Amino acid sequence: MYGAKWIPAEMVGNIFKPLYILFSRKYFLDELYENVIVKKVLIDGIFRAFAFFDSRVVDGAVNGIAGSTVAASKALRQMQAGSYRYMP
């Protein structure tokens, strides 16, 4: 092919171009991993679950503690001022 030039190298390259692309792109596994595993499973699944947990559970616990602190301080403030009524 190179010495006698019976078959041009460009023709061989054109014939095997699909195989070259397949092998050079590593069977397209990187694209498959990126589009399926990373985008669908991680971003749409796990990270969305973490965001839900953070917004509902963690923020809810912090806001609940803050609300109970405000209520307790309001009661203590009224008791200290003498305007607190105990109703059993």
N, C-alpha and C positions, 0 to 999 in steps of 0.2 A: 504494500500500500504506500509506503513512504519512499522506498528505493525505486521500484519499477513503475510506480504510479499507475497501476492498472485500475485501481478504484480511488477516486478522489476522497480525501479525508473529510471534506465538507459533506459529501453524500453519506458517509458512514455516520457522521455526527447528526445529520438530519434524520436518519433512520432510527437511531437510538436516542433521540432527544427526549421522548416521553420517559424512558427508563432513567436517563440522566436526571431529569427533573424530579422523578419519584425518589431516587436515591439521594440526591443532593438536599432535598427537603425533608429527609429522614422519614419517609412514608407519611408525611403530613401529620405526624403525631404531636408536634409542638402546637400546631393550630388546633388540633382536636383537644389537647389538654387545656389550652388557653380558653377556647370557646365553651367547652362543656364543663370541665372540672372547675376552673377558676370563676368564670362568669355565672354559671348556673348554680353550682353547688355552694361555693363559698359566698359569693356576693349576694345572691338571691336567697340562700337558705340560712347558712350559719350566721352571717353578719346581720341579717334582718332579725333573727332570733335574739342575738345579743343586744341589738338596739331596742327591741321590745322589752327585754328583761331590764335593761338599764333605765328606760323611760318609765316603766310601770313599777318595778320592784324597788330598785335602788332609789329613784327619785321619790317614789311613794313613801318609802321608809324615812327618808330625810324630811320630807314635808310633814309626815305624821309626827315625827319627833319635834319639829319646829312648832306645829300646831299645839301639841300638848304642852310645850314649854310656854307658849304665849298664854294658854288657858291657865296654867299653874301660876304664872307670874301675875295675871290679872286677879286671881283669887287671893294670892298673897298680898297684893297691893291693897285690895279692899279690906282684908283682915287687919293690916297694919294701920290703915286709916280709921278703922273702927266702923266701917259701913257694911261689913259682911254679916249676912243673916244666915244662920244655920237652920235649914229646914229638913227635918228627918223624914 
